[in-house]
Amino acid sequence: MRDNLEMKSAIKSQLFRELPSVDEVLRTPAAVALASAHGTPAVTDAARAVLSRLREEISSGLLDESALRLALNGLGEALERHLKQALGYSLRPVINATGVILHTNLGRAPLAESALRHIHETAGRFSNLEFDCETGVRGRRDVHVDRLFRSWLDEGAADLKTIDLKTIVVNNNAAAVLLALNTLADDGEVIVSRGELVEIGGSFRIPDVMTKSGATLREVGTTNRTRVADYENAITERTRLLLRVHRSNFEITGFTEQVSTAELVALSRQRDIPLMEDLGSGALVDLQNFGISGEASVLDSLRAGVDVVTYSGDKLLGGPQAGLISGRAALVARMRTNSLFRALRVDKLTYAALEGTLLAYVKRDHDAIPTLRMMRLTKEEIGQRAQTLAGQIKSSKLRIEIIDGESVIGGGAAPSSVLPTRLLALSCAGLSADELAARLRAFDPPIIARVEQGRVLLDLRTADEDAAIGAALNGIAS
Ligand SMILES: *Cc1c(COP(=O)(O)O)cnc(C)c1O
């Protein structure tokens, strides 16, 4: 026993002696070539990392004499692999084959071409972000988006022209809600239905945001039933705002009662207390046209008489991460002068992306917006592409079936609406579904799939990279 231990440690010492020094590695032709491409400091780091990994493997007994020889012969490739990782980006594109259109973990809305072009043409140069070229004096960054929003309204909602509306932009919808509550209700009370006290994405909770804003939450009604009289009876001289929150990620069914927007508007007018709605997703188009019912748009709310609406830029709107606040100019102007606005404002990249996105809306070019385009795809179109893709897979190991399924909107929009789709259902001889999904994630770009009932499911509604998926599947199977 003891002899055995001593022998093992003698072998390890012998193996350690065979490891080259960092300097010796750097003098090898492979390292010299890599250093001229990537610089000596990066290659030195790589050599240290690769050698220290080998030392660990010797220590833990994972390497014997011949395995070490092999590893040392492949030192050049090991350096190259390390450099590729160390000098590559961490944030990179993935293929979203989950069928969830607005996937928060996968970056929500992909941007429209026009948005990308506009970022490209403005961000690498100076711009008139806050400069009025006509007068030669300082301008406001708000004008870029407010202008487009107004012309979009003028085109599509002539009936709203009588109201003076203004739109401002902050970092995300959580910030929009915070700024609006702090401006309109600091030190006062905000009345909200208990059925709408939601938590979204794990960290956005209405009661918490309310506390941070300095306003006091006044809950009314019960989880499943709230009547307009509940709001009315809760109004005191401290009440500053009536708030409605989109439930986003859940529905209450059964014995329920919710106050209509019209009733809340009537109450707000009668008592002269503004009404705000946190729409969450905030669609700019009527989603009925996309087969989704019961989801109010930004226009629906403003038209119904809601004074202020807040919504995300990267959910149904299909733009960059941002929070938009649209509403009566007098109220929104107060938010604009709140010092919190300065802390929550967005940069030129976001304005460029929003302009590029909103311009597509102004032109009524909805197909230019990837999220809307994905929603519009029919089950038949998706099924045909799935069929073509399946026909290109040459493998006896991979079993592919094309089955009916459902895509979802995600991002807290229309939680109970699904879009019928066709899915590629995959199984592979010798691999579990989880292992197959892991292989797909190991591709470049990684392919993210759903695993259900022992099969890997790919939904092409959210992934238009058919050729890359085909190549990956052929690669796995061979
Ligand atoms: C998504 C959502 C938010 C948070 O929006 P972010 O842009 O992610 O900050 C807030 N309220 C509602 C109702 C939402 O659906």
The ligand as an SDF file (V2000), in Angstrom:
LIG
                    3D

 15 15  0  0  0  0  0  0  0  0999 V2000
  -42.0460   43.2710  -18.9330 C   0  0  0  0  0  0  0  0  0  0  0  0
  -42.8320   44.1210  -18.0270 C   0  0  0  0  0  0  0  0  0  0  0  0
  -42.2000   45.0930  -17.2390 C   0  0  0  0  0  0  0  0  0  0  0  0
  -40.7140   45.2490  -17.2230 C   0  0  0  0  0  0  0  0  0  0  0  0
  -40.2620   45.7720  -18.4450 O   0  0  0  0  0  0  0  0  0  0  0  0
  -38.6860   45.8540  -18.7590 P   0  0  0  0  0  0  0  0  0  0  0  0
  -38.6210   46.5660  -20.0720 O   0  0  0  0  0  0  0  0  0  0  0  0
  -38.2030   44.4500  -18.7980 O   0  0  0  0  0  0  0  0  0  0  0  0
  -38.0730   46.6300  -17.6590 O   0  0  0  0  0  0  0  0  0  0  0  0
  -42.9810   45.8750  -16.4240 C   0  0  0  0  0  0  0  0  0  0  0  0
  -44.3190   45.7420  -16.3890 N   0  0  0  0  0  0  0  0  0  0  0  0
  -44.9750   44.8200  -17.1400 C   0  0  0  0  0  0  0  0  0  0  0  0
  -46.4710   44.7110  -17.0360 C   0  0  0  0  0  0  0  0  0  0  0  0
  -44.2360   43.9800  -17.9910 C   0  0  0  0  0  0  0  0  0  0  0  0
  -44.8790   43.0560  -18.7450 O   0  0  0  0  0  0  0  0  0  0  0  0
  1  2  1  0
  2  3  1  0
  2 14  2  0
  3  4  1  0
  3 10  2  0
  4  5  1  0
  5  6  1  0
  6  7  2  0
  6  8  1  0
  6  9  1  0
 10 11  1  0
 11 12  2  0
 12 13  1  0
 12 14  1  0
 14 15  1  0
M  END
$$$$
